[in-house]
Amino acid sequence: MKPSVDPDNKYISYVSESPIPWKYVTAVYTEGNIERFRPLPSPSPKLRAPLLNPPSIIATGAPHKIAEYKEQLGEGFTFNDKYDLPEVEADPKTVALYKSKLGYEVMGRPVLVEDTTLHIEGMSANDASKIKFIVKNLDRYIGRTAVERVYIGYSDGEKVYLYLGETKGRLLSPRGDKGFGYDLYFAPEGSDKTYAERKVISSRTKAIKKMLADEPDYVGPVPPEWQGEWQAGYSPAEGIRENPPLDYPDDLAEAFEMMKRQAKKNRELEMTEGFDAYGWWKFEQKDAIDAKYGEDVVPGASWKLPVFDPNFDPHIPDKQPQPNYEDDFYPLKPGQKEPDVKNHFYNQLMRIPQTSPPTPRKILQVALNIGQGHANGTVTEDYTIDDFIEVSA
């Protein structure tokens, strides 16, 4: 029997011919000598399926995805979005195949990856893979049927395992406030409410349940090196990019400067490469800020108004293409380099201090808008936290 060696050379897995419930057992080696056998460990008590070398790392850092994985899989997994894995220019299944292969190569062990697509009526399979660009053009597809597909998968170095969850539906005019991107447009088959109004069982959860039941939609050898194009022109040959971590410092003033820099970079990426800056803020940074600094008003803090216009009404929101005023974020329309309301980021520097208490999140939201304003040229001053916040002794 051919052994499958893990990257750390600690465990070697063999197919077991014994009548134990698990299909696989592990030989534990110490200095090259077999000491004992035991069933292949599962990273989660919910993962009852006899998977060979199951993944214990899930390649995501998005809080809403982490919550869904934990709900379905329980504890025992780690979440890691350190690397920005490039995607091939192909149909969704092929994208997932190569992403699984790349995850193993980069991390040196099985890593669960994910690929989400929205296949709209009249669209090719390859186009359906370009989800970031589809989201920016959804208004033109209202009324069409669509299929949401989520592939999750991993490679153990010899094979690739893929699990598919899919949901049929149609695109409605944007509505709801419980999601982002196509959640505001997509209504599952048989429902007149979008995901953002009422989220039913997600395609991601459907895929996870298949993995729990050991019911893969595809099992096959690791594919050969990709010879075609890569999405956004980013290929592994350039070296794997690392996602910029925001490891918030204890000092809020340092975090303010860090947020300005990252917000500027993300807005520039959104204008050129379709980066999801909205999702980055709403689903990753907001929860991280609250977890780090708490949700209460900063003790002794009060707003200052370095930007003020007596004719500006802070309670009237700028006109927006989709209903996300609650998040104080202004997404770009298809092909846009700047928002409809060019001064939106500048306006936010007046609106936030006049409508919200100085919590850490709101203070860093000011920094967010300064950075975005720097990116599109509507904010020219390099404001610091001291320009906006006064702390009494």
N, C-alpha and C positions, 0 to 999 in steps of 0.2 A: 504493500500500500504506500502511495506517495504522500509524504508528510507536507503540510502547509506551514511554513515557518513564519512567525510574526516578526515585525521589524526589529524588535528588541532581542530576538533570539532566546526568549525565555520559555515560550510555549510552542510545542509542535503538535498539531492536530491530526488525528487519523480517523478514518471512517471506522466506526465500531461495528463489529459483527455480533456483539452481545445483545440480549433482548432487553436492554435498559430503555427507559422511555426516551432518552436523548439519542439522537443518531450519531453524535460525535463525542469522543472522549479526548482528553488532553494528556499528553505525556509531559510531566514537569522535569526539566533537565537541570542538574547541578554539575557544573564542570564536565559536561558531556555525558554524564551517567544518568540513566533513568531512575528516578526515586519512586514515583507512584503515579497512578492514573486517577483522574477524577473527571466528572462530566464537564463539558465545555461551559464556562460560566456565562450567564446572561447579565448584561448591564442593568436590566430592569426586571423586577419580579413579574411584571405584566407581559414581558416578552417570553411567552411560553413556547414559541415556535423553535424547533431545533435548527437554528441558523448556524452555518459554519462561519467562524470568525465574525460574529455580529459587530456592527459599529457601536462604539461607546461615545463618539463625538458627533455632534450635529452642527453643521456649518451654517450657523445663523447667530445673530446677536439682537435681532428684532424682538422686543418684549412680547408683542402679540403672538408671534410665532412660537417663542419659547413657552409661553403660557399654554398654547394649544398642544405642543409636544408633551409637556409635563402632564397635562390633563389626561392624555391618552396613554403615555408610556410610563408615567410615574417617575420616581427619582432614579438615579444611577447613570445619567448621561451628563456630559459636559457640553457646553455651547461655546463655539469658537468661530468668530467671523473675522479673524485676523487677516485672512487672505481674500483678495478680490479675484475669484476664479474666472478667467475668460471663458466665453462660450462660443462654440462653433456656429457658423452660418449654415443652419440646416433645420430639419423638421424637429418637433419637440422631443421625440424619442431619441434621436441621434444626439441632440443637445445634452439630454440627461445621461446618455451613455458616456460621452466624453467628459462631462463634468464629474461623473463618478470616478472615472479613470484618473482624472487630474487631481481630484481630492485625495486619492490614495497616494499618488506620486508626491504631492506637496507635503502631506502630513505624515507619510510613512506608515500608515495604518488605515483600516477601514473608516471612512468618514461618510456620514449620511448627508447627502446634498439634496437640493430641491430645485426644480424648474417649473415655473408657472407660466401658462400661456392662455390666451383668450382667442379662440378660433372663431372669427366672425364670418357669417355667411358671405360667400364670394371672395374670401381671402385664401391665399395659398398657405400650406402648412408651414413653409419657411417664414412667411410674414407673421404668422401667428406667434412665432417665437420672440418677436421683437416687442415684448410687452411694454417696455418703457416708452416706446414711440407710439404704440397703439393708444395708450392712455391719453396722450396729448391730442388724439384725433377722434375721440369717441363721439363727439357731437354729430359728426357726419354719418354715423352708423346707427343712429336711433331708429328703432323699429325693426332692425334685423335680428335674426336668431343668432345665437352664439353658443359655444361650448367652452366652459372653463376646464382646463386640464392641469392637474398638479402631479408631476412625477417626483417621487422620492426614490433615491437609490444609493447604492454604495458598491465599491469594488473591494475584494479581498486580495487583490494582486493577481488572481488567476481568472476570476469570473466577475461579471457585473450582474447585480440584482436590481430590477426596477419594479416599482409598484405604482400603479396609476389610479388616481381618483379623478372622476370627472362629473360635471354637472351641466346639463343642458338648460338653456334659458333664452332670454331675449334682452335687448337693450332698450331701456326706457329713458325718458328725460331725467336728468340728474335730480336725485332727491335723497333725503335721509342725512343723518349726522353720526353714524356709528362706524364709518369706514373711510377709506380714501381710494383714490384712483378709480378703477372701474367698479368698486363697491357701490358707488353712487348711481351707476347706470344699470348694473346687471341684476335681473330678476330671474330666479330659478323657474323652471318649467312648472306651470300650474299655480304660480303666485303672481300677484299684481304689486308686490312690494320688492324693492331692491335689497341687496345685501346690507346697504347702509341703513335701511329701515328695520329689517328683521333678518338676522343671519341665521339660516338653518344649518344643518350639518355641512361642513365645508368639504371641498374636494380634497384638501390636505388631510383632514380627518379620515376620509374614505381611504386614502392611500395608506395612512398609518395603520388603519385596522387590517388592511391586507397584509402588511408586514407582520403584525401581531399574529395573524393566522397562518403565516408562512405560505401565502398565496401570491407569489410574484407574477407579474404580467410578462416578465422577460427574465430569462437566465441565459447568459451566453459568455463566451470568452472576452477577455479584455480586448477592445478594438485596436487595430493598428494605429500608427501615428496619423493624425489628421493632415490631409494634403490640401484641403480647401481653404476658404476664407474664414476669418474670425469676426464675430460681431464687434462693431465699433472700432475695427482695425487693431484690436488689442490681442496679441498672441503670446503664448508661453515663451516664445523665442526672445521676447523683450525682457524676460524675467517676470516673476509673479509679483504683482503689486500688493502691498499691504494696505488694508483699509485703515484710514486714520483713526486711531483710538482716541476717545476723549476721556482720559483718566483725570477726572476733575480734582484739582488741588483743594486743599483745605481753605485757602485764601480766596474769597469771592472776587477780589480785584484781579487776581491772576486768572481766574476762570473767565472773567469778563474779557480780558485781552485774548485769551485762547479762543473764546467763542467768536470774537470779531474775525480773527484770522481764518478759522475753519468755515464760517458762514460765507465769507468772501470767496474762498476756494470752491465751496459747494455750489454757489450761485454761478460761478464761472463754468464749472463742470456741467451744470444743468443747461446752460446756454449753448454749450458746444458738443456735449456727448450724451445728453439725455439723462444725467444723473437725477435720481429721485430725491431732491433736496427736501421736498415736503414730507415724504415718509421718514427721512432721516431725522427731521425735527420732531414730528408728531409721535412716531412709534419707537424712537430710540432715545432721544435726548430728554424729552419731558420727564419720563419716568426716572431716568438716571439722575437728573437734577434733583427731583423730589427725594429720591433715595439718599442722595449725598448730603443735602442741606436741609431737608425737611420742607414742609409746606407752609409753615407759619411766617408771618412778617418778620423781617430781619430786626432784631431788637434795637430800638432807638432810631431806626431808619425813617427818613422822609424823603419824598421826591423833591428835586430841584427841576426847574424848567429852562434848560439852556436853549431849547428850541420852542418858540411860542409865537402864535399868530392869533390875535384877538378875534379874527374873522373865521377861524377854524373851529368847527363843532366836533369835538372828539367822539360824540355819541352817534354820529352818522357814519356808518362804514363806507369805505371806498367801494365803488361798484366792482363786483367780483364775478368771474366766470363760473364759479361753483361755490356751494354754500359751506365755506369753511372759515368764516369770520371768527368763530370761536377760537381757532388756533392761531390767529394773527399771522397767517402765512398767505402769500399771494403767488399761486402757481402760474407758470407761463402757458399760453395757448400754443397750438402747433405753429412752429416756425418763428415764434416770437423770440426776440433778444431782450425784451424788457416788458413789464406788465402793461395792461391797458392804462391803468392810472400810474403814470410814470413816477409820480412823487409818493407812491404808497409807502415805501420804506422810510422816507423822510417824515411822512404823516404819522407813522407809527411812533416816532420819537416824541411826538406831541400827544398822541392818543393814549399810549400805555400809561404814562405818569398821571394822566388826568382821569383815568377810568379804573385803574387797578391798584391794589395795595402793593407795597414794595416787598414782595416775597422773592426768594432767590430765583425762582423760575421767571418771574416778570422782569427782574433786573437783567438776567441773562438774555431774555427775549429782546430787550433794548439793544444789547450787544449784537444779537442775531441780525437785527434790522440795520444796525450801523454797518456790519460786514456786508450785507446784501446791497445796501446803498452804495458802499464803496465799489462793489463789483459793477453796478450799472451806472455809476456816476452821479446818482441823485443825492448822495451824502458826501460832502467834500471835507468836512471836519473830522479829525481823528479823535472823537470824544473818548474820555475815560470814565470809569465808574464814579469818580469824584465830581464829574460834571453833572451827573444825574442824581446822586445819592448824598445826603447829609446825615451823619450819625451823631446824635446828641450824646453827651457824656453821661 
